[in-house]
């Protein structure tokens, strides 16, 4: 049985992107290794930000935390998304629950060579993080997956063949 402590950044990212994707991922269906976009993202991470040291929090694995307690996350997309923001807030929330007062997150967008800074505001973000965890758990424990999104929203998704092939 999965619990709140098992919800990681990927769960939160998928929650905000596609609940069907979250449901499939939670059941061990992981076609990401077949996706060129996922492979590209891994290559960007491995070659462009080599001085970052990943941090494993058990259910969550973040890219790096600096000496000023800012979480750093590398993104291969060109612009910030709601899923990226929610994932960053989730990591800060997890760190704070462990007694590490994360100040916020810095998202690094390789394609545009830009960063996006998200200061952590406990009064606003703690509620969002707890709600996301609860919603992710509710989605995961459903007996069947959520309906698929409109096909145009599935561009580049590694689950596309599963959802759209007869």
N, C-alpha and C positions, 0 to 999 in steps of 0.2 A: 504494500500500500504506500503510495506516495504522500508525503506530508509537506507542509509549508517550507521546511528547511531543504527540501529536495528541488524546489523550484529555482531554476537557474536563469541566467540571462537569455539563453536561447528560447526557453519557454516563454519568457516575457516578450521577446522580439516576435515570436510566432503568434502569440496572443494578439498583438497589435497589428500584425500583418494579415493573418488568416487562421481562424480557429480550427479549421479542418487540418491545416498543416500542423498545428499544435497537437491535436488529437492523435494524428498519425505518428508524429515524432515521439510522443509519450508512450506509444506502444512498440517502439523499437524500429519503426519503418524509417530508414535513413538513407535515402537515395542521393544525399548531398555529394558523395564521392563521384557521382556520375555527371554532375553539373559543371559545365565550363566556367560559369560565373563563380561558383564556390571555389573552384580550383584557382581562378584568377585572384579572388580575395585572399586565399591562403598564400599565394605567391607574393602578393603585395605586402602582406603582413610579414612574411619570412625574410623578404629582401630589403624592404624600405625602412623598417623600424627595428633594426637589429639590436639596439641598445636597451630595448624594453624587456623587462623580465615578467613573464606571466605569473599571476597569483591564483592559486587554486583554493577556493573556499568550500570545497566539497561539491555542493549542488551547483555552484557557479564558478566560472573561471574568467577572470578579467585580464586584460592585456598587460596592464602596468599600473602601479601607484607610485607617485613620486614622493620626494622627501617633504613636500608641503601638503601631502595628503590629498592630492588631486588624482582621481582615477583617469587613466588614459585608455581610450578605445580606438582602434584603427578600423576604419570603414572603407570599403572599396567603392562604394557608390559616390555619386558626385555631390549630393546635397543631403542635409539633415532630414530625417523622417520622424514621425511620431514614435515608431517602433525603436529607433535609435535612442531617442530621448527617454522613453520608458525603461529601456534596458540600462542606460546609464544611471537613472534614478534608482533602479532596483539594486545595482551594485553598491551605490552609496548607502542605501538602506541596510543592505546585508553587512557591510563593513561597520556601520554604526551599531548594529545589533551585537557585533562582536567586540564593541568597545573601542573601535578605531574611528575617530571623528572625521570622516571624509568630508572635505570642503566642497566637493562637487566633482564634475567630470569634464574632461576635455575630449571631444570627439575629433579625430584626425581623418579628414577626407582626402585620400590620396589623389584621386582624379583631378581635383581642383586645387590641391595644395593649400587647403584652408582648414582652419580649426573652428570648432563651435564650443564655447564654454558654457556649462550649465552649473551655476552655483547651487549647492544643495540647501534648500529651505525646509527644515524639519516640519514646520507647521503646515506646509502645503504638501510636501513630497512624501512624508511618512504615511499619510492617509492614502495617497495614490498608490504607493508601493504595496501596502497591505491589501488594498482593493484589487490590484493586479494579481497578487498571489492567490487571493480567494477566487477570483474569476478564472484564473488558469486552472486551479484545482477543480472547480465546477465543470469546466470544459473537458478536462482530462477524464473525469469520472463518468461522463455521459456514456450510455450504452452504444451509441453510434456517433459517427463524426458529424460535425456541423456541415451544412450545405456548402457546396463549392462556391467560390466567388465567380463573378462574371469573368469570362475567359480573358478579356483584355487586361485584367488585374493580375493575371497569372504569368505574364511575360517573364521569362528567366527563372521561374520557380522550378526547383528540382523535383517537385511533386506533380508537375504538370501532366506527365504521362499517366500517372495513377488516377488522377482526378478526371481526365478528359478522354482517355481511351476506353472504348466499349469493353 
